Amino acid sequence: MIVACSGRARADSKLVAVPLPALAADPLQTSVSGLSSGAFMAVQYQVAYSASVIGAGVVAGGPYYCAAGNLLNANICMGQVPGVAPEPALMLAAAKDFAALGLIDAVGNLRKRRIYLFSGTKDTLVLQKAVDSAVAFFKQAGVPDASLLYLNQLPAGHALITPSFGNDCGANAAPYISHCSVGGQNYDQPGALLQHIYGRLKPPSNNLGGQLIAFKQSEFASAETGMADEAFAYIPQACRQGSACKIHVAFHGCTQSAKTVGNDFYQKTSYNSWADSNNIVVLYPQVNASVAPFNPQDCWDWWGYTGANYAQKAGPQMAAVSAMIARLTSKP
């Protein structure tokens, strides 16, 4: 069963999981974004799959391979240790070593990619020096200044910023979605990052005509990966009718999976509205809290709880997302 959407899509409690469809989407128009652990994951995915991912939106995230497989490094990577910041040159050296071994795509591909980064001045969880290090990583990797957009002046807390839903701008609280004003206008972060990556887009749709689906993520990821049995996707109508659509992967943050916050992340942000009017399939993969592997807060693996290869193309979560994208880009 696939539930059609008109206006705001139906809540996840009304969705029955179906197989993720093959849509013949354009494999050369894939991008990623995320908040917090999802931002670290977006960076990982952009770097590891740089040959096929054309851009990333990084909201409160640090540089690639920052934790180096050790949870004890997480506080440094989040900017929480006074006087110590992540060292991007070390992470870039690791990425080059991985690429030389064929474990990730060539780092030189990043010179052709577009990167959006954001850090709110009131974020108390991932501090600005962590995001500063992510900016430095991409610059040192060769991303041109014209292709890199860093916003760090908005008095926002730890949150994805949407036009109207969520907490007040400075909040650092669940569901980690907030609304902020810039120049008297509500800031639309999904729209801002998508337009930085893809260029000028059509205005977001006010009446969604596509389909929000739950799909069987277990087809792509076993329980040992920490990923949920089900995930979600928004599919514009044109993408069902043969248009070669773009793909955007939106990674939720810690304590922000559907199991924890319901449909707040995949339905109440503005990703789907931009997707609907611009032929973009939005993929919302899901990670749940788990005891084995140890992940009590629904975080994406950016420190190694799924294994030493977590930041490489063969990492369990990375490979699962890649397989989902491969399904969407395959022919029906």
LINGIWO-V537548 format. One record per residue. N is the residue number from 0. PSI is psi in whole degrees, -180 to 180 (none if undefined). OMEGA is omega in whole degrees, -180 to 180 (* if undefined). Layout:
# LINGIWO-V537548
n->(N	N)
psi->(PSI	PSI)
omega->(OMEGA	OMEGA)
This chain:
# LINGIWO-V537548
n->(0	1	2	3	4	5	6	7	8	9	10	11	12	13	14	15	16	17	18	19	20	21	22	23	24	25	26	27	28	29	30	31	32	33	34	35	36	37	38	39	40	41	42	43	44	45	46	47	48	49	50	51	52	53	54	55	56	57	58	59	60	61	62	63	64	65	66	67	68	69	70	71	72	73	74	75	76	77	78	79	80	81	82	83	84	85	86	87	88	89	90	91	92	93	94	95	96	97	98	99	100	101	102	103	104	105	106	107	108	109	110	111	112	113	114	115	116	117	118	119	120	121	122	123	124	125	126	127	128	129	130	131	132	133	134	135	136	137	138	139	140	141	142	143	144	145	146	147	148	149	150	151	152	153	154	155	156	157	158	159	160	161	162	163	164	165	166	167	168	169	170	171	172	173	174	175	176	177	178	179	180	181	182	183	184	185	186	187	188	189	190	191	192	193	194	195	196	197	198	199	200	201	202	203	204	205	206	207	208	209	210	211	212	213	214	215	216	217	218	219	220	221	222	223	224	225	226	227	228	229	230	231	232	233	234	235	236	237	238	239	240	241	242	243	244	245	246	247	248	249	250	251	252	253	254	255	256	257	258	259	260	261	262	263	264	265	266	267	268	269	270	271	272	273	274	275	276	277	278	279	280	281	282	283	284	285	286	287	288	289	290	291	292	293	294	295	296	297	298	299	300	301	302	303	304	305	306	307	308	309	310	311	312	313	314	315	316	317	318	319	320	321	322	323	324	325	326	327	328	329	330	331)
psi->(131	129	121	151	139	120	-139	132	157	156	156	-24	-16	-4	136	127	136	167	145	128	155	125	-1	38	161	114	-11	8	43	138	170	158	167	165	137	-121	-31	-30	-43	-40	-40	-42	-48	-48	-41	-45	-47	-37	42	-20	-25	-15	121	-8	163	146	122	105	104	59	159	-171	167	139	33	-43	-13	37	17	116	-26	-19	-6	-42	-37	-45	-26	2	19	-8	116	134	1	132	155	143	101	-29	-36	-41	-36	-38	-41	-43	-41	-38	-45	-42	-40	-29	-1	17	-23	169	165	133	-30	-22	-26	-20	-21	8	159	128	127	130	147	138	120	145	-16	15	119	1	-51	106	164	-30	-25	-45	-35	-40	-35	-41	-47	-38	-50	-37	-45	-27	-8	7	123	151	-36	-20	0	122	121	118	121	26	-10	133	59	152	-157	99	156	136	121	164	-33	-13	148	-161	171	160	-43	5	146	68	158	145	20	41	130	166	138	156	136	116	34	2	143	128	133	92	-45	-42	-40	-45	-37	-39	-30	-39	-49	-10	-174	131	165	152	153	149	139	-19	102	133	0	-157	131	124	151	141	163	88	-23	-17	-25	-18	126	167	-27	-15	-13	-2	151	164	-32	151	-172	159	147	127	108	153	-41	-29	-22	-17	18	-4	142	87	160	165	131	129	121	112	121	166	-176	148	36	13	166	-32	-28	-43	13	-136	15	-45	-44	-2	-28	-4	-177	6	-47	-34	-42	-39	-41	-40	-4	17	54	122	126	123	128	78	158	137	132	159	144	154	-41	108	158	109	81	-5	31	30	145	154	102	15	-7	21	-14	-2	168	-22	19	-30	8	170	-30	-1	141	-47	-38	-47	-35	-45	-41	-39	-36	-44	-41	-38	-47	-31	-8	161	143	none)
omega->(176	-174	177	-177	170	-169	179	-178	-178	-180	-176	180	180	-176	174	-174	178	175	175	-173	168	-172	-176	176	-176	-178	-180	-178	179	177	-176	171	178	177	171	178	175	176	175	179	178	177	178	-175	178	-178	-176	-179	-173	179	-175	-179	-169	179	-177	172	-172	-178	180	178	-178	-175	-180	173	-174	-177	178	176	-176	-180	-179	178	-172	-179	175	-178	178	179	-172	-178	-178	176	-179	177	175	-179	-173	-179	178	180	178	177	178	179	180	176	178	-179	180	179	-180	-178	173	177	-178	-179	-180	177	-177	178	-178	-174	-179	-172	174	177	-177	173	177	-178	180	178	-179	-177	173	-172	-172	-179	175	179	174	180	175	176	-180	178	-177	177	180	177	175	177	-179	179	-179	-178	-177	179	180	178	-176	-179	-176	-179	-178	172	-178	-172	164	-174	-180	-175	-171	-174	169	-176	170	-167	-173	-174	171	-171	177	5	-179	171	-176	175	-176	179	176	-179	180	180	176	-177	-178	-174	175	178	-179	-177	178	180	175	-178	-171	-173	-176	179	172	179	-179	-179	175	-180	-175	-180	-178	-176	170	-179	162	179	-175	-180	179	175	-175	-173	178	180	-179	178	-174	-178	-176	177	-177	173	-171	176	172	-174	176	-176	-178	-179	174	-173	172	178	178	-171	173	175	173	178	-180	-179	176	177	175	-177	-177	177	179	179	-177	-174	180	-176	-176	-175	-173	-178	-173	169	-175	180	-174	180	176	-180	-174	-176	-176	175	178	172	179	179	-180	177	-172	172	178	173	-178	175	177	3	-175	-179	-172	-173	178	-176	168	-176	174	176	171	-178	177	180	-174	-178	-171	-176	-179	-177	-180	176	-174	-180	179	-179	179	179	178	179	176	179	178	177	-178	-179	180	-180	179	*)
